[in-house]
């Protein structure tokens, strides 16, 4: 590994760490300001907790967007592009492979089969909250992907070294999510999903899978978007896996409880299938060229 390659990997790591520290600091600032005004108005603690609960997704989304825009300013100081954000979005869209779509369908059908969902949406069902949960959960991951892609476009990582991203970045993502948003995610037991505190491991698995796709298919954001839009976000908002609101605004509720072993095995099948398919294709391509 050349010195430049090592430096680029280190810079990617440092910038993503910087992004997460900014997320923590910005979130702390917003929560402190909101709490301060509640105390000035002499609101009791439970009112503050309820406010954090009902507005949790707004705070998380604003926090991540602000941190992303700040990091983007620093990263793009060395970018040769006149419109780096636009270029990242345009050039980062690739059409998905059929194997990926097969895995998504496998995930959806497996979760429905294992969870045996029950419709619970009644007269109090809030469709607006469900839609809001869907898009905020999508942004929750997608902003991090945009951040990583923006950094790597300026400080490229060689394909042979890109396995470092799914091995390291999901750990940072999971730890800082718990550290930064623990107050919102753990504000009340009424928002716990059927996986309980295991929700942080679910975050890790989601993010690992997204960066694993990035490793297999090259730097892009479209695979992450399709995965989140078709599987992870609907699972979150419709089936009671929302880390902020739990099952309170979901249209369905799972009759069966998921174990982390069930979830890990489910994703392992997807990992292995995609990896073997991609490996077989690369070997066939090498043989053809030889």
N, C-alpha and C positions, 0 to 999 in steps of 0.2 A: 504494500500500500504506500503510495507516494505521500509526501508531506502535504501537498495541496488537498489530496483526498481526505487525509486525517483532519486537516483544518476545517474542511467543509462539513464533515460529520460533526465535529465539535461545535461549529457555529450553529448548525441546525439544532443541536441539543440545547445550546445556551439560549438561542432566541425563543425556542418553544418553552423553556423554563421561565424566561423573562415574561412571555405572554401569560403563563399561568400565575406568576407572581403578581402581574398587573391585574388579572382577573380577581385574585384574592383581595388586593388593595382596593380596587374599585368597588367590589362588592361590600367590603367592610365600610367604605366611605358612605355608600348609599344607605346601608342598613343603619349606620350610626346617625345619619342625618334624619332619616324617617323616625327612628326611635326617639331622637332628641325632641322633635316636634310633638310626638305623641305624649312625651313626659311633660312638655310645656302645657299641653292641653289637659294635663292631669288624668290621662287615660290609664286604667289599670293594666297590669301585665297581660291578662287574658285578651284584652282588646288589641294589644300590640302583636300577640301571637296569632290572633285571627287575621290581622292585617297582613302579616308575613305569609300566612298560609294562603290566603285568597289572591295575593299579588306576587306570590313566589316566582312564577314563571316570567312575569314582566321584569322583575329584578334580575333574574338570571340572564335573560336574553339581552337586556340593556348592558349589563356588566360585560358580557362576552363581546358584544359588538364594539363597545368603547375600547376594550383592550386590543381587539383585532385592528381597529383603525390606527391606534397608537403604534403598535408593532409594525404595521404596514409602512408607516412613515419612515421608521428607522431602516427597515429592510430595503426599501426601494431607493434609498440614497445611492446605492451602488447598482441599481438596475439601469439597463440601457433602453428599456422600453418607455415610450411616452405615456402609455396607458397600461401600467402593469396589472392592475386589477382586472380590467377588461380582457387583456390578453390571457391572463390566467384562467378566466372563466371560459372564454371562447376556445382556447387551445386545450383546455382540460376536459372537454366533453368528448367522450368516445362511446361508440355504440357497444352495448353489452354483448358478450358471447352467450350462445345458447346454453352452455354448461352452467353459467351463472344463474340464468333464469330457472333452470331445472332445480338448482339448489334453493332458490327463493321459494319455489312452489313446494319443495320438500319441507322447508322450514314451516311454511304456513299450514300445510295439511297436518304435519306432525304436532304442532302446538294445539291446533283445534282438536285433534284426536286425543292427545294426552290430557288437555285441560277440560274437555267436555263442557264448553261454555253454556251459560244460562242467560237468557235475556232478562235484564233487570230494569231497563229504562221505563219509568212510569211517568206520571204527570209532572213530577218534579225534575225530570231529566233535563239537563241544560246542554243543548246542542252546541251553543256558542262556546262553552267551556271545553267541550270535547274537541272541537275544531282548533281552538286556541292551544290546547295541550298537544295536539298533533303537530302543529307547525313549530311550536316552541321546542318540542323534543327534537324535531328535525334540525332546527338551528343549533341546538345544544351541541350536537356532534359536527354539523357541517361547518360551523365557524372554525372549529379546530382544524378541520381538513383544509379549509381555505388558508388558514395561517401556515400550516406545514407546507402546503404547495407553494405559497408565495415565497417562503424562505428558501425552499429547494430550487425554485426557478432562478434565484440569484446565486445560491451556493449549492450547485448540483451535486448529488450523491450518485456515484456510479452504480449501475444495476447490480453488479456483483457484491456491492456493499449495502444495498438497500434493505436487506433483511434486518438490519439494525433498527430500522424504524418500528416494525411491529413488535420487536423484542423489548424496546426501551420506552417508546412514547406512550403506549397504553398504561404503563405503570405510573408515569407522571400524571396522565389524565385522571386515572382513578384516585390517586392519593390527593391531588389538588382539588378534585371534585368534593371529596369528603372534607378536606380541610377548609375549602372556601364556602361550600354551600351546605355544610352539615346542619347549620341552624335552620335553614329552610327545609331540608329533606327530613330532618328529625324533629321538627317543631311540635308535632303531636302524633300520638299513636294512631289517630284516625286516618292518617295518610299512608300507613304502611301497606305495601303490596303483599301478595301472597308469598313472596320470597323474602319479606322482612328486610333485615340488615344486609342480606345477600344482594341487594340492589346494586351495591358498589361493585361486586364481582360481575354482575350483569353488564354494568357500564364497561368494565375491562374487556369482557368478551365481545361486546358490540364493537368497541374501538379496535381491538386486536383484529377482528374479522375484516373491518374496513381497510386497515393498513395492510393486512395480508393480501387483500385484493389488489391494493396498490403495488405490492411487491410482485405479484404475478402478472399484472397487466400494464405496469408502468404508471408514472404519475398522472393522476386524473382525479376528478371529483364526481363524475357521473355515476360510477359504480357505487360510491358511497350514497349518493342521492337516491338512486333506484332502490338500494337495500333499505335505506331509512324510510323512504316514501311508501314502499310496498309491503314491508314486513315490520321493521322495528317501531316506527311511529304508530301504525295502526294497533300493534300489540300493546303499545303504551297507552294510547288514548281510548281505545274501544274495549280492551279486555282487562283493564284494571291493573296495568303494570306502571302506571304513572308514578314517578318517584316523589312528586310534590303533592298530588291530590289523591293518590291511591286509587281505590275503586269508587270514590264518591261521585264522580261525574262520568263513569263508564257506561256504555250501552250494554255490555255483557260482563258477567262475572264467571270466573273459572270454578267449576265444581270441585275439581281435583287440584291438589297442591303440588307444585313443581318442586323437586329437589334440585340442588345445584348439580348433582350427579346427572340427572336427566338432561338438564340444559347443556352441561359440558359434553355429554355424549352426542347430543344432537348436533352441536356445532363441530365436534370432532369429525363426524361423518362428512359434513360439508367441506371442512378443511382438506381432508384426505382426498375426497373426490376431485375437488378443483385442482389440487396440487398434482395428482397423478395424471389428470387430463392434460394439464399444461406441460408437464414433464414429457409425456408421450409425444405431444405435438412438437416440442423443441427437439427431441431426439430424431423425430421423423424429418424435421427441417434440416438438421445437421447432416443426416444421412443423404438427403436429396442434394444438398450443396456439395457434399464430398464426392 
